Amino acid sequence: MKKIKKIKIRLNGKEKQISENSKILKLINDLKIPIKKVAIELNQEILDKKKLNNIKLKKNDKIEIVHFIGGG
């Protein structure tokens, strides 16, 4: 059986281990984050949500997920 390699990323300031070659869309889905209600930043760049399935995460990537909160 082939061992899945893990890489470390930072998610909202906390270290997290994920499988090598994971895509950001899979991470968002695994975390059960409602994609329509968040902004996603990778290494200080806001991502286009249409391209999330094309972006592979790399070792030491920094991801910030910001929830939109309604109010007035």
N, CA, C and O atoms as a printed pandas DataFrame, in Angstrom:
     atom_number atom_name residue_name chain_id  residue_number  x_coord  y_coord  z_coord
0              1         N          MET        A               1    0.842   -1.183    0.000
1              2        CA          MET        A               1    0.000    0.000    0.000
2              3         C          MET        A               1    0.883    1.241    0.000
3              4         O          MET        A               1    1.838    1.337    0.770
4              5         N          LYS        A               2    0.560    2.168   -0.854
5              6        CA          LYS        A               2    1.341    3.394   -0.971
6              7         C          LYS        A               2    0.995    4.344    0.165
7              8         O          LYS        A               2   -0.178    4.605    0.435
8              9         N          LYS        A               3    2.013    4.853    0.820
9             10        CA          LYS        A               3    1.801    5.784    1.917
10            11         C          LYS        A               3    1.552    7.182    1.349
11            12         O          LYS        A               3    2.288    7.656    0.483
12            13         N          ILE        A               4    0.500    7.832    1.854
13            14        CA          ILE        A               4    0.178    9.188    1.414
14            15         C          ILE        A               4    1.068   10.158    2.173
15            16         O          ILE        A               4    1.091   10.169    3.403
16            17         N          LYS        A               5    1.801   10.972    1.421
17            18        CA          LYS        A               5    2.659   11.965    2.051
18            19         C          LYS        A               5    1.828   13.125    2.566
19            20         O          LYS        A               5    0.832   13.521    1.960
20            21         N          LYS        A               6    2.258   13.654    3.687
21            22        CA          LYS        A               6    1.566   14.794    4.293
22            23         C          LYS        A               6    2.447   16.029    4.178
23            24         O          LYS        A               6    3.675   15.943    4.192
24            25         N          ILE        A               7    1.796   17.174    4.065
25            26        CA          ILE        A               7    2.507   18.448    4.080
26            27         C          ILE        A               7    1.869   19.325    5.151
27            28         O          ILE        A               7    0.719   19.112    5.535
28            29         N          LYS        A               8    2.615   20.302    5.624
29            30        CA          LYS        A               8    2.089   21.239    6.613
30            31         C          LYS        A               8    1.738   22.547    5.940
31            32         O          LYS        A               8    2.495   23.082    5.130
32            33         N          ILE        A               9    0.568   23.045    6.297
33            34        CA          ILE        A               9    0.130   24.365    5.845
34            35         C          ILE        A               9   -0.277   25.145    7.090
35            36         O          ILE        A               9   -0.348   24.587    8.185
36            37         N          ARG        A              10   -0.541   26.431    6.915
37            38        CA          ARG        A              10   -1.110   27.220    8.013
38            39         C          ARG        A              10   -2.510   27.642    7.590
39            40         O          ARG        A              10   -2.696   28.251    6.536
40            41         N          LEU        A              11   -3.482   27.315    8.417
41            42        CA          LEU        A              11   -4.878   27.637    8.148
42            43         C          LEU        A              11   -5.369   28.552    9.252
43            44         O          LEU        A              11   -5.483   28.144   10.407
44            45         N          ASN        A              12   -5.661   29.798    8.888
45            46        CA          ASN        A              12   -6.090   30.803    9.864
46            47         C          ASN        A              12   -5.144   30.852   11.061
47            48         O          ASN        A              12   -5.581   30.937   12.208
48            49         N          GLY        A              13   -3.842   30.797   10.778
49            50        CA          GLY        A              13   -2.827   30.941   11.811
50            51         C          GLY        A              13   -2.455   29.667   12.547
51            52         O          GLY        A              13   -1.545   29.681   13.376
52            53         N          LYS        A              14   -3.144   28.555   12.260
53            54        CA          LYS        A              14   -2.849   27.295   12.951
54            55         C          LYS        A              14   -2.240   26.302   11.973
55            56         O          LYS        A              14   -2.662   26.201   10.821
56            57         N          GLU        A              15   -1.227   25.563   12.460
57            58        CA          GLU        A              15   -0.603   24.559   11.618
58            59         C          GLU        A              15   -1.561   23.394   11.408
59            60         O          GLU        A              15   -2.241   22.955   12.336
60            61         N          LYS        A              16   -1.603   22.901   10.171
61            62        CA          LYS        A              16   -2.492   21.786    9.834
62            63         C          LYS        A              16   -1.763   20.875    8.863
63            64         O          LYS        A              16   -1.051   21.346    7.976
64            65         N          GLN        A              17   -1.940   19.568    9.031
65            66        CA          GLN        A              17   -1.358   18.619    8.089
66            67         C          GLN        A              17   -2.436   18.156    7.122
67            68         O          GLN        A              17   -3.552   17.823    7.518
68            69         N          ILE        A              18   -2.075   18.145    5.850
69            70        CA          ILE        A              18   -2.998   17.673    4.816
70            71         C          ILE        A              18   -2.226   16.738    3.883
71            72         O          ILE        A              18   -0.996   16.690    3.911
72            73         N          SER        A              19   -2.952   16.012    3.073
73            74        CA          SER        A              19   -2.317   15.135    2.094
74            75         C          SER        A              19   -1.634   15.960    1.009
75            76         O          SER        A              19   -2.149   16.986    0.565
76            77         N          GLU        A              20   -0.465   15.488    0.595
77            78        CA          GLU        A              20    0.254   16.150   -0.494
78            79         C          GLU        A              20   -0.650   16.139   -1.731
79            80         O          GLU        A              20   -1.401   15.187   -1.941
80            81         N          ASN        A              21   -0.580   17.181   -2.537
81            82        CA          ASN        A              21   -1.377   17.340   -3.763
82            83         C          ASN        A              21   -2.858   17.605   -3.499
83            84         O          ASN        A              21   -3.676   17.482   -4.411
84            85         N          SER        A              22   -3.216   17.966   -2.264
85            86        CA          SER        A              22   -4.609   18.338   -1.988
86            87         C          SER        A              22   -4.925   19.648   -2.697
87            88         O          SER        A              22   -4.082   20.538   -2.811
88            89         N          LYS        A              23   -6.150   19.738   -3.164
89            90        CA          LYS        A              23   -6.606   20.985   -3.777
90            91         C          LYS        A              23   -7.357   21.788   -2.735
91            92         O          LYS        A              23   -7.937   21.238   -1.799
92            93         N          ILE        A              24   -7.336   23.094   -2.914
93            94        CA          ILE        A              24   -7.959   23.963   -1.914
94            95         C          ILE        A              24   -9.460   23.709   -1.808
95            96         O          ILE        A              24  -10.025   23.838   -0.722
96            97         N          LEU        A              25  -10.115   23.354   -2.907
97            98        CA          LEU        A              25  -11.549   23.075   -2.864
98            99         C          LEU        A              25  -11.847   21.887   -1.954
99           100         O          LEU        A              25  -12.829   21.906   -1.212
100          101         N          LYS        A              26  -11.013   20.862   -2.005
101          102        CA          LYS        A              26  -11.199   19.684   -1.135
102          103         C          LYS        A              26  -11.054   20.089    0.328
103          104         O          LYS        A              26  -11.829   19.638    1.171
104          105         N          LEU        A              27  -10.080   20.924    0.639
105          106        CA          LEU        A              27   -9.892   21.388    2.014
106          107         C          LEU        A              27  -11.136   22.124    2.507
107          108         O          LEU        A              27  -11.614   21.871    3.613
108          109         N          ILE        A              28  -11.654   23.028    1.689
109          110        CA          ILE        A              28  -12.850   23.800    2.053
110          111         C          ILE        A              28  -14.031   22.858    2.288
111          112         O          ILE        A              28  -14.771   23.007    3.260
112          113         N          ASN        A              29  -14.199   21.889    1.386
113          114        CA          ASN        A              29  -15.301   20.930    1.535
114          115         C          ASN        A              29  -15.124   20.057    2.771
115          116         O          ASN        A              29  -16.090   19.804    3.491
116          117         N          ASP        A              30  -13.897   19.590    3.026
117          118        CA          ASP        A              30  -13.625   18.752    4.197
118          119         C          ASP        A              30  -13.922   19.504    5.497
119          120         O          ASP        A              30  -14.358   18.905    6.480
120          121         N          LEU        A              31  -13.687   20.802    5.498
121          122        CA          LEU        A              31  -13.940   21.623    6.684
122          123         C          LEU        A              31  -15.412   22.037    6.795
123          124         O          LEU        A              31  -15.812   22.689    7.759
124          125         N          LYS        A              32  -16.210   21.648    5.796
125          126        CA          LYS        A              32  -17.644   21.979    5.748
126          127         C          LYS        A              32  -17.887   23.489    5.843
127          128         O          LYS        A              32  -18.771   23.952    6.563
128          129         N          ILE        A              33  -17.081   24.231    5.099
129          130        CA          ILE        A              33  -17.211   25.684    5.069
130          131         C          ILE        A              33  -18.131   26.068    3.923
131          132         O          ILE        A              33  -17.925   25.627    2.793
132          133         N          PRO        A              34  -19.147   26.885    4.196
133          134        CA          PRO        A              34  -20.060   27.317    3.119
134          135         C          PRO        A              34  -19.350   28.297    2.191
135          136         O          PRO        A              34  -19.151   29.462    2.538
136          137         N          ILE        A              35  -18.975   27.823    1.026
137          138        CA          ILE        A              35  -18.105   28.578    0.113
138          139         C          ILE        A              35  -18.687   29.927   -0.295
139          140         O          ILE        A              35  -17.939   30.862   -0.583
140          141         N          LYS        A              36  -20.007   30.038   -0.323
141          142        CA          LYS        A              36  -20.626   31.307   -0.730
142          143         C          LYS        A              36  -20.504   32.386    0.341
143          144         O          LYS        A              36  -20.699   33.569    0.059
144          145         N          LYS        A              37  -20.182   31.982    1.561
145          146        CA          LYS        A              37  -20.159   32.936    2.674
146          147         C          LYS        A              37  -18.756   33.244    3.175
147          148         O          LYS        A              37  -18.598   33.769    4.277
148          149         N          VAL        A              38  -17.739   32.929    2.389
149          150        CA          VAL        A              38  -16.366   33.185    2.822
150          151         C          VAL        A              38  -15.535   33.815    1.707
151          152         O          VAL        A              38  -15.863   33.717    0.525
152          153         N          ALA        A              39  -14.457   34.458    2.123
153          154        CA          ALA        A              39  -13.403   34.882    1.202
154          155         C          ALA        A              39  -12.200   34.019    1.546
155          156         O          ALA        A              39  -11.932   33.755    2.718
156          157         N          ILE        A              40  -11.475   33.581    0.523
157          158        CA          ILE        A              40  -10.341   32.687    0.734
158          159         C          ILE        A              40   -9.077   33.359    0.212
159          160         O          ILE        A              40   -9.010   33.812   -0.931
160          161         N          GLU        A              41   -8.092   33.407    1.079
161          162        CA          GLU        A              41   -6.820   34.042    0.744
162          163         C          GLU        A              41   -5.725   32.985    0.836
163          164         O          GLU        A              41   -5.631   32.258    1.825
164          165         N          LEU        A              42   -4.904   32.909   -0.201
165          166        CA          LEU        A              42   -3.773   31.988   -0.230
166          167         C          LEU        A              42   -2.517   32.815   -0.393
167          168         O          LEU        A              42   -2.340   33.506   -1.396
168          169         N          ASN        A              43   -1.635   32.738    0.612
169          170        CA          ASN        A              43   -0.377   33.497    0.590
170          171         C          ASN        A              43   -0.618   34.975    0.258
171          172         O          ASN        A              43    0.062   35.560   -0.585
172          173         N          GLN        A              44   -1.587   35.545    0.934
173          174        CA          GLN        A              44   -1.929   36.965    0.867
174          175         C          GLN        A              44   -2.553   37.402   -0.456
175          176         O          GLN        A              44   -2.554   38.590   -0.778
176          177         N          GLU        A              45   -3.082   36.452   -1.222
177          178        CA          GLU        A              45   -3.808   36.780   -2.451
178          179         C          GLU        A              45   -5.208   36.197   -2.369
179          180         O          GLU        A              45   -5.376   35.011   -2.084
180          181         N          ILE        A              46   -6.206   37.024   -2.618
181          182        CA          ILE        A              46   -7.591   36.534   -2.605
182          183         C          ILE        A              46   -7.815   35.678   -3.845
183          184         O          ILE        A              46   -7.442   36.053   -4.957
184          185         N          LEU        A              47   -8.429   34.526   -3.627
185          186        CA          LEU        A              47   -8.617   33.571   -4.717
186          187         C          LEU        A              47   -9.959   33.756   -5.404
187          188         O          LEU        A              47  -10.952   34.136   -4.785
188          189         N          ASP        A              48   -9.962   33.476   -6.704
189          190        CA          ASP        A              48  -11.193   33.423   -7.489
190          191         C          ASP        A              48  -11.840   32.069   -7.200
191          192         O          ASP        A              48  -11.242   31.026   -7.465
192          193         N          LYS        A              49  -13.035   32.083   -6.670
193          194        CA          LYS        A              49  -13.694   30.834   -6.265
194          195         C          LYS        A              49  -13.916   29.874   -7.435
195          196         O          LYS        A              49  -14.027   28.665   -7.231
196          197         N          LYS        A              50  -13.980   30.399   -8.641
197          198        CA          LYS        A              50  -14.173   29.537   -9.817
198          199         C          LYS        A              50  -12.933   28.681  -10.086
199          200         O          LYS        A              50  -13.021   27.670  -10.783
200          201         N          LYS        A              51  -11.787   29.073   -9.541
201          202        CA          LYS        A              51  -10.529   28.371   -9.829
202          203         C          LYS        A              51  -10.060   27.484   -8.685
203          204         O          LYS        A              51   -8.965   26.926   -8.755
204          205         N          LEU        A              52  -10.863   27.340   -7.631
205          206        CA          LEU        A              52  -10.421   26.608   -6.444
206          207         C          LEU        A              52  -10.055   25.160   -6.734
207          208         O          LEU        A              52   -9.144   24.618   -6.108
208          209         N          ASN        A              53  -10.746   24.527   -7.671
209          210        CA          ASN        A              53  -10.457   23.124   -7.956
210          211         C          ASN        A              53   -9.160   22.943   -8.751
211          212         O          ASN        A              53   -8.685   21.820   -8.917
212          213         N          ASN        A              54   -8.594   24.035   -9.237
213          214        CA          ASN        A              54   -7.347   23.948  -10.005
214          215         C          ASN        A              54   -6.114   24.275   -9.161
215          216         O          ASN        A              54   -4.987   24.151   -9.643
216          217         N          ILE        A              55   -6.316   24.690   -7.905
217          218        CA          ILE        A              55   -5.196   25.154   -7.093
218          219         C          ILE        A              55   -4.774   24.073   -6.111
219          220         O          ILE        A              55   -5.523   23.720   -5.200
220          221         N          LYS        A              56   -3.552   23.544   -6.308
221          222        CA          LYS        A              56   -2.997   22.554   -5.388
222          223         C          LYS        A              56   -2.251   23.281   -4.277
223          224         O          LYS        A              56   -1.554   24.268   -4.509
224          225         N          LEU        A              57   -2.418   22.767   -3.075
225          226        CA          LEU        A              57   -1.722   23.354   -1.932
226          227         C          LEU        A              57   -0.307   22.810   -1.850
227          228         O          LEU        A              57   -0.053   21.641   -2.140
228          229         N          LYS        A              58    0.610   23.683   -1.448
229          230        CA          LYS        A              58    2.014   23.317   -1.329
230          231         C          LYS        A              58    2.463   23.483    0.113
231          232         O          LYS        A              58    1.821   24.178    0.901
232          233         N          LYS        A              59    3.563   22.842    0.445
233          234        CA          LYS        A              59    4.133   22.929    1.788
234          235         C          LYS        A              59    4.298   24.400    2.191
235          236         O          LYS        A              59    4.766   25.228    1.410
236          237         N          ASN        A              60    3.905   24.694    3.416
237          238        CA          ASN        A              60    4.021   26.027    4.029
238          239         C          ASN        A              60    3.094   27.084    3.440
239          240         O          ASN        A              60    3.263   28.268    3.731
240          241         N          ASP        A              61    2.113   26.690    2.616
241          242        CA          ASP        A              61    1.124   27.664    2.156
242          243         C          ASP        A              61    0.387   28.232    3.364
243          244         O          ASP        A              61    0.173   27.548    4.365
244          245         N          LYS        A              62    0.008   29.495    3.242
245          246        CA          LYS        A              62   -0.761   30.159    4.305
246          247         C          LYS        A              62   -2.145   30.490    3.756
247          248         O          LYS        A              62   -2.292   31.234    2.787
248          249         N          ILE        A              63   -3.152   29.915    4.406
249          250        CA          ILE        A              63   -4.530   30.101    3.960
250          251         C          ILE        A              63   -5.291   30.842    5.055
251          252         O          ILE        A              63   -5.207   30.495    6.233
252          253         N          GLU        A              64   -6.020   31.847    4.652
253          254        CA          GLU        A              64   -6.913   32.563    5.561
254          255         C          GLU        A              64   -8.309   32.446    4.977
255          256         O          GLU        A              64   -8.532   32.740    3.803
256          257         N          ILE        A              65   -9.241   32.014    5.809
257          258        CA          ILE        A              65  -10.637   31.903    5.392
258          259         C          ILE        A              65  -11.426   32.865    6.258
259          260         O          ILE        A              65  -11.469   32.728    7.480
260          261         N          VAL        A              66  -12.047   33.834    5.615
261          262        CA          VAL        A              66  -12.772   34.877    6.335
262          263         C          VAL        A              66  -14.257   34.733    6.057
263          264         O          VAL        A              66  -14.688   34.745    4.904
264          265         N          HIS        A              67  -15.045   34.595    7.134
265          266        CA          HIS        A              67  -16.496   34.465    7.020
266          267         C          HIS        A              67  -17.119   35.852    6.923
267          268         O          HIS        A              67  -16.716   36.780    7.624
268          269         N          PHE        A              68  -18.110   35.978    6.041
269          270        CA          PHE        A              68  -18.882   37.221    5.964
270          271         C          PHE        A              68  -19.976   37.141    7.021
271          272         O          PHE        A              68  -20.650   36.120    7.155
272          273         N          ILE        A              69  -20.142   38.215    7.762
273          274        CA          ILE        A              69  -21.167   38.255    8.795
274          275         C          ILE        A              69  -22.088   39.424    8.492
275          276         O          ILE        A              69  -21.651   40.570    8.389
276          277         N          GLY        A              70  -23.366   39.116    8.353
277          278        CA          GLY        A              70  -24.347   40.169    8.091
278          279         C          GLY        A              70  -24.671   40.940    9.357
279          280         O          GLY        A              70  -24.427   40.472   10.469
280          281         N          GLY        A              71  -25.207   42.090    9.176
281          282        CA          GLY        A              71  -25.581   42.891   10.343
282          283         C          GLY        A              71  -25.816   44.327    9.906
283          284         O          GLY        A              71  -25.724   44.666    8.726
284          285         N          GLY        A              72  -26.116   45.146   10.878
285          286        CA          GLY        A              72  -26.373   46.514   10.488
286          287         C          GLY        A              72  -26.282   47.460   11.635
287          288         O          GLY        A              72  -26.477   48.663   11.461
